[in-house]
């Protein structure tokens, strides 16, 4: 655990929460997404006061805290998806973007990382898995900032929210293959991936039952009702992760999607909990971006910066348009709608969070190049958030989509 005094730990928490809140207050005044300020703020904090990094303060508990906060964010993302109704053709488009698009991104990013960054195949595959993710931590704020509504918003939110847990689970599978380094490990890792999905689905179902039963027991008490909901999410995410790595994220997301529909059916409501979760998620996003960015070593960033910028260009200019061209083929989306979807794929906090925890494990296993995983993921997140975030408003206006 940390060698800091209690007062120093309190100061570290104050700096992180203060920077996160200040960034989220200042950004709207500068007419830019808050994410563009959060990443450099966290990076500079890590440079100026490395002793206050949360991995040093919390020790082995740090990745656990990150996973639980991300689980709550994904749960809230699942809740928000209930307000976005997709027609059957758009559901088909989302499935293509998630499964076909996710696979193409994984393979394309892997090859690009191998060729551009001169990584070995193990780390290249791991990086390919990490950059699959997008997620509500970045997509929703950018779409809100651009004032985007309608079909395009729905497709992007559904796609991004589902890619977060899938990318994290694929990264765990790749890690298991690297760690096992045996021929039979590929089959075992695939079974682990399928088993993880099963665990996530069952855990989500259990979580909904917990919420419904608990909600009925405290009916009429809004405070306890919100506590029951939050407690159910944390219990489910924690138990699911204990049974299978990273399945807590999937369980939380599925629980968020299913809970409102089943709650109405059984006479329970989530309406009173929504403002609380909105505030909690806003704080969580800010704090996570600050704390993860603070972990990135400046020296390594400098050494991989130029090739990672080229990798980011491949993701933005080649892979994303290809994914959208295939994912939206034969759909009734307009040309302008397809163009905007092709120009929106920011990477979220799950990418560097996964790179941080798995990268540390790979470094311990002495896998060559593992120390580059987090810095590269950080740069990709920073570049994609900046490019897509700054382009969102002018592009939406040019394509006449921000009033859909």
PENOR-V917247 format. One record per residue. RES is the residue in one letter. OMEGA is omega in whole degrees, 0 to 359 (* if undefined). Layout:
res=RES omega=OMEGA
res=RES omega=OMEGA
This chain:
res=X omega=186
res=X omega=175
res=X omega=179
res=X omega=176
res=X omega=177
res=X omega=179
res=X omega=179
res=X omega=178
res=X omega=176
res=X omega=178
res=X omega=178
res=X omega=179
res=X omega=180
res=X omega=179
res=X omega=183
res=X omega=180
res=X omega=179
res=X omega=178
res=X omega=180
res=X omega=182
res=X omega=180
res=X omega=180
res=X omega=182
res=X omega=176
res=X omega=186
res=X omega=186
res=X omega=180
res=X omega=179
res=X omega=177
res=X omega=180
res=X omega=175
res=X omega=176
res=X omega=181
res=X omega=182
res=X omega=182
res=X omega=176
res=X omega=186
res=X omega=183
res=X omega=178
res=X omega=178
res=X omega=178
res=X omega=180
res=X omega=180
res=X omega=176
res=X omega=178
res=X omega=178
res=X omega=186
res=X omega=184
res=X omega=183
res=X omega=180
res=X omega=181
res=X omega=177
res=X omega=186
res=X omega=176
res=X omega=176
res=X omega=182
res=X omega=186
res=X omega=180
res=X omega=182
res=X omega=180
res=X omega=185
res=X omega=179
res=X omega=178
res=X omega=179
res=X omega=179
res=X omega=181
res=X omega=181
res=X omega=178
res=X omega=178
res=X omega=178
res=X omega=178
res=X omega=179
res=X omega=179
res=X omega=175
res=X omega=179
res=X omega=176
res=X omega=176
res=X omega=176
res=X omega=182
res=X omega=179
res=X omega=178
res=X omega=179
res=X omega=181
res=X omega=181
res=X omega=179
res=X omega=172
res=X omega=183
res=X omega=178
res=X omega=180
res=X omega=175
res=X omega=177
res=X omega=178
res=X omega=179
res=X omega=179
res=X omega=178
res=X omega=181
res=X omega=182
res=X omega=188
res=X omega=178
res=X omega=181
res=X omega=178
res=X omega=179
res=X omega=179
res=X omega=178
res=X omega=179
res=X omega=183
res=X omega=181
res=X omega=179
res=X omega=178
res=X omega=180
res=X omega=180
res=X omega=179
res=X omega=180
res=X omega=184
res=X omega=187
res=X omega=185
res=X omega=180
res=X omega=176
res=X omega=172
res=X omega=186
res=X omega=181
res=X omega=181
res=X omega=177
res=X omega=177
res=X omega=179
res=X omega=179
res=X omega=177
res=X omega=178
res=X omega=183
res=X omega=184
res=X omega=171
res=X omega=192
res=X omega=172
res=X omega=165
res=X omega=183
res=X omega=180
res=X omega=180
res=X omega=184
res=X omega=183
res=X omega=178
res=X omega=180
res=X omega=178
res=X omega=175
res=X omega=181
res=X omega=181
res=X omega=181
res=X omega=185
res=X omega=179
res=X omega=172
res=X omega=188
res=X omega=183
res=X omega=178
res=X omega=181
res=X omega=181
res=X omega=182
res=X omega=180
res=X omega=179
res=X omega=180
res=X omega=184
res=X omega=183
res=X omega=180
res=X omega=182
res=X omega=181
res=X omega=181
res=X omega=180
res=X omega=179
res=X omega=180
res=X omega=180
res=X omega=177
res=X omega=178
res=X omega=178
res=X omega=178
res=X omega=179
res=X omega=178
res=X omega=179
res=X omega=178
res=X omega=180
res=X omega=182
res=X omega=181
res=X omega=179
res=X omega=178
res=X omega=183
res=X omega=183
res=X omega=185
res=X omega=181
res=X omega=178
res=X omega=180
res=X omega=179
res=X omega=178
res=X omega=177
res=X omega=178
res=X omega=179
res=X omega=179
res=X omega=178
res=X omega=178
res=X omega=178
res=X omega=179
res=X omega=178
res=X omega=180
res=X omega=181
res=X omega=181
res=X omega=180
res=X omega=178
res=X omega=179
res=X omega=178
res=X omega=180
res=X omega=179
res=X omega=178
res=X omega=179
res=X omega=181
res=X omega=183
res=X omega=180
res=X omega=180
res=X omega=180
res=X omega=179
res=X omega=180
res=X omega=182
res=X omega=183
res=X omega=182
res=X omega=178
res=X omega=185
res=X omega=181
res=X omega=179
res=X omega=178
res=X omega=177
res=X omega=179
res=X omega=178
res=X omega=181
res=X omega=180
res=X omega=179
res=X omega=180
res=X omega=180
res=X omega=182
res=X omega=178
res=X omega=182
res=X omega=181
res=X omega=181
res=X omega=180
res=X omega=179
res=X omega=178
res=X omega=177
res=X omega=182
res=X omega=181
res=X omega=185
res=X omega=173
res=X omega=179
res=X omega=177
res=X omega=179
res=X omega=179
res=X omega=180
res=X omega=180
res=X omega=179
res=X omega=181
res=X omega=177
res=X omega=179
res=X omega=179
res=X omega=187
res=X omega=189
res=X omega=183
res=X omega=183
res=X omega=182
res=X omega=179
res=X omega=179
res=X omega=182
res=X omega=184
res=X omega=173
res=X omega=176
res=X omega=183
res=X omega=176
res=X omega=187
res=X omega=183
res=X omega=181
res=X omega=187
res=X omega=180
res=X omega=179
res=X omega=181
res=X omega=177
res=X omega=179
res=X omega=181
res=X omega=181
res=X omega=178
res=X omega=177
res=X omega=182
res=X omega=179
res=X omega=180
res=X omega=182
res=X omega=181
res=X omega=180
res=X omega=178
res=X omega=186
res=X omega=180
res=X omega=179
res=X omega=180
res=X omega=181
res=X omega=191
res=X omega=180
res=X omega=185
res=X omega=183
res=X omega=180
res=X omega=177
res=X omega=181
res=X omega=184
res=X omega=183
res=X omega=188
res=X omega=186
res=X omega=178
res=X omega=179
res=X omega=174
res=X omega=177
res=X omega=176
res=X omega=179
res=X omega=178
res=X omega=177
res=X omega=179
res=X omega=185
res=X omega=190
res=X omega=184
res=X omega=188
res=X omega=182
res=X omega=176
res=X omega=178
res=X omega=179
res=X omega=182
res=X omega=177
res=X omega=179
res=X omega=184
res=X omega=182
res=X omega=180
res=X omega=178
res=X omega=173
res=X omega=181
res=X omega=175
res=X omega=179
res=X omega=179
res=X omega=180
res=X omega=179
res=X omega=178
res=X omega=180
res=X omega=181
res=X omega=179
res=X omega=179
res=X omega=181
res=X omega=182
res=X omega=177
res=X omega=180
res=X omega=176
res=X omega=186
res=X omega=188
res=X omega=180
res=X omega=180
res=X omega=178
res=X omega=178
res=X omega=178
res=X omega=179
res=X omega=180
res=X omega=184
res=X omega=181
res=X omega=178
res=X omega=179
res=X omega=179
res=X omega=180
res=X omega=176
res=X omega=178
res=X omega=177
res=X omega=179
res=X omega=176
res=X omega=184
res=X omega=177
res=X omega=183
res=X omega=181
res=X omega=180
res=X omega=189
res=X omega=182
res=X omega=179
res=X omega=180
res=X omega=179
res=X omega=179
res=X omega=181
res=X omega=179
res=X omega=178
res=X omega=182
res=X omega=182
res=X omega=183
res=X omega=177
res=X omega=181
res=X omega=183
res=X omega=182
res=X omega=181
res=X omega=182
res=X omega=181
res=X omega=189
res=X omega=183
res=X omega=180
res=X omega=180
res=X omega=179
res=X omega=178
res=X omega=181
res=X omega=180
res=X omega=179
res=X omega=181
res=X omega=186
res=X omega=174
res=X omega=180
res=X omega=*
